[in-house]
Amino acid sequence: MAKAGQGLGIGGLEGIAVALPRGQGKALPPVERWNPPFCGDIDMAIAADGTWFYQKTPIGRLALVKLFASVLKREGTKYFLVTPVEKVGIVVVDAPFLAVELTVEKAEQDVVRQVPGQAPGQVLRFRTNVDDWVEAGPGHGLRFELEPAGGLKPYLHVRRDLWAKVTRALFYDLVALGEERVIDGKAMFGVASGGEFFAMAEASVVREFA
């Protein structure tokens, strides 16, 4: 637990929330500029399905979850809630966010350059479980990890080295939107968004489990 007397370590869940800084308007707190001392771990975790827990109990208030998410910081493989003066560790089982909704829009001409013979450019917009909207493209990539038992697990970059796991239903939507392209002499299957092409795997592999 955090050291006695530290703002994030006392007062239970509401006390932790009160100690956290708020952003201005829609702006997020600038946690990337904060490097406070480590004050220990608290009993908070984000499960693989995106559910936040405090002392093994789900946090039911979305407003609290959004507040905690706004001050979440990753350093290497570890995750912390941070303020300008302290940081405490939490557990993240897989990814801190979940991408739960997808919209497909036509890209503006000044966003993506049309390639002759290919479909018009598209922009994939994802909503996360904390209601952030993220456009896949430059600065917000998609990556696809091979699972040991077979299949692919997709992730979307949200911010500050924080990623969202894309739900299985949305992954099937991405496959339906995908296409094959030859990259470095190999036929790769992937999906385009915002002028970027995100390869999932070799086309022959994707055909086996798509």
Sequence and secondary structure as in RCSB ss.txt:
>XXXX:A:sequence
MAKAGQGLGIGGLEGIAVALPRGQGKALPPVERWNPPFCGDIDMAIAADGTWFYQKTPIGRLALVKLFASVLKRE
GTKYFLVTPVEKVGIVVVDAPFLAVELTVEKAEQDVVRQVPGQAPGQVLRFRTNVDDWVEAGPGHGLRFELEPAG
GLKPYLHVRRDLWAKVTRALFYDLVALGEERVIDGKAMFGVASGGEFFAMAEASVVREFA
>XXXX:A:secstr
   TT TTSSSHHHHHHHHS   STT    GGG    EEEEEEEEE TTS EEETTEE   HHHHHHHHHTEEEE
TTEEEEE SS EEEEEESS SEEEEEEEEEE  TTTS   TTS   EEEEEEETT  EEE BTTB EEEEE TTS
SEEEEEEEETTEEEEE HHHHHHHHHH EEEEETTEEEEEEEETTEEEEEEEHHHHHHH 
